Each structure stands twice: as C-alpha cells, then as structure tokens.
Amino acid sequence: MRPENQSSVSEFFLLGLPIPPGQEGMFSALFLGMYLTTVLGNLLIILLIRLDSRLHTPMYFFLSHLAFSDICLSSVTVPKMLMNMQTQQQSIPYVGCISQLYFFILFGSLDNFLLAVMAYDRYVAICHPLHYTIIMRKGLCVLLVTASWIIACDHALLHTLLLVQLSFCANNVITHFFCDLTVLLKLSCSDISLNELVIFSEGGTLYFPPLAIVLGSYIRIGTIILRTPSTKRLFKVFSTCGSHLLVVSLYYGTLAVVYFLSSSWDSKNITASVMYTVVTPMLNPFIYSLRNRDIKKALEMFVDRINLFK
C-alpha cells in the first residue's frame, strides 16, 4: 500500500444504538437473550438436519447452511455491541473494523444467494415434481452452495480491499453499532467514486439476480397453482413455501429499508439494521420449525431420545 493511501486513523468510535440513559443494562440483557436464542436455535436446526435421515434432502441441506450463515452474521456484530454496552468503551481498532466489515458483507451476501437457491429448489419441487430428484441431485446442490460461498467471499474481499485504499482523517466516529460500508465511505477523506461505482455495478449485479430468481420462482409457482386450484394443493404449497416466503420478506424488506429507502442514518434506519442483523436471524429457526412438520417431527424424536437417555 502506498504511503499516501494509508489511513491515519488507528481506531473508530461506534456510537451504538440510541438507547436512553440508564437503560443500557435492560437493553444489554435483551440483546444477549436474542443473540443466545439465535445461536442455540440455529444450532438446533443444524443438529436436527444432521441427525434425522428424513431431513437429508436438498431443501434442508440449504437450510442448514442458511442457519450457519445466520449464526455467523449475528456473531459479527452483536458480541461487540454487547461489550460496548457493558464497558461503555465505544472504540474499535481499525483492523477490527475492517475485519468486521468483511465478514458482515460475506455472510449478508451468502444469505442472499442461499435464499435464491432455496427458492429455485421449491420451484423445481412444485413445478417439476417428477424430475425433482434428477434435477436437484447431490452434485448440483453442493455446487450451488459452494458457488454461493465463493462468490460471497470474493464480493466481500473486493469491497474490503477497495476500502483499505482510502484515507480516514479527523472524523472517526461511526454513527452506527457496527462498521457498515456506506457509513465508512462517508467518513473517508479520499475520493470514493470508484467505491461507489463498484457498489452500484458489481453489487447490483450480485444482489438483483438472486432477487429475480426468488420472484420468478414464486411467480411461476403461483401460475402453476392457479391453473388447477384446489384447497389441498394450496395448503401443501403454503406449508412448503410459507416459511421461505416469510424469511425472504423479512430479509429483503429490512435490506431495502436500510440501503435503498434511506438517505441518512437516523434512529429508524438503525432500528431496521437491528431487524436485519439481529431479529431476522433469531426468527428464522422459529419460522422454519413452527411451520414445518418435518422439523417438528425431528424435534419430537430428538426430545424423546434425550428423555430415553435420561
């Protein structure tokens, strides 16, 4: 790195959440509970899929990776936020901030790709049921997940490398509870035109096609169902796709509020970020377990095994 491109800032200060004075302990306990629920709930999903042979299908293979990604996405931001609440030390080292940014982009992007893959899986299962096992073979499932990981890693690395070329001068206060790319770009005293160009071109190329796959898959599913509507078929489709549709709505809804429908980082946008980084990963295990008979049966068998062991 050339000397003129090196950052003169050794650390940043995270303003954190807009919490009223004296209520830090209550909010700290709340977010700790939400974080533990996220980790334990998603770990339980992964464990159930691993132990129950009936769940060794493409849909649950993708779901296990989504659960792992949700654990990591929350772990990137929440522990640091909790530590800042407890210690009142808002600083984060420059290297720590860049690392947090990289992993946040990685797992946020990975969620995006996995949701698209899961939507395609539901499309094949409903629109081409006789060819489902042929199309969604193990090799293709592994390839789709591997490609999602590789693209997400490259996407995160590209934006991180472009960011470290920038200089940060006097202003090192981040008006957020984690190191977000858009906020860091606003703090830079360098020319960020290249960064913005890459965000709109490469970022748009990576985010909109998965969204198009999700929308296209469900439009096609709806078209097929409406051709020959029946209560039994509608119930089956809703029980199969309802959970995924709800998760997709939460993911893209909060993402749109944070990055597309806002012009500045106010308390409403920070609340939407909390939804995106904390609440949605916590709700995913409940959504998939409460609305999924296979997961509920696997959970019942798991509890029976524990009771038998006792």
Secondary structure, 3 states (H helix, E strand, C coil): CCHHHCCCCCEEEECCCCCCCCCHHHHHHHHHHHHHHHHHHHHHHHHHHHHCHHHCCHHHHHHHHHHHHHHHHHHHHHHHHHHHHHHCCCEEEHHHHHHHHHHHHHHHHHHHHHHHHHHHHHHHHHHCHHHHHHHCCHHHHHHHHHHHHHHHHHHHHHHHHHHHCCCECCCCEECCCCCCHHHHHHHECCCCHHHHHHHHHHHHHHHHHHHHHHHHHHHHHHHHHHHCCCHHHHHHHHHHHHHHHHHHHHHHHHHHHHHCCCCCCCHHHHHHHHHHHHHHHHHHHHHHHHCCHHHHHHHHHHHHHHHHHC
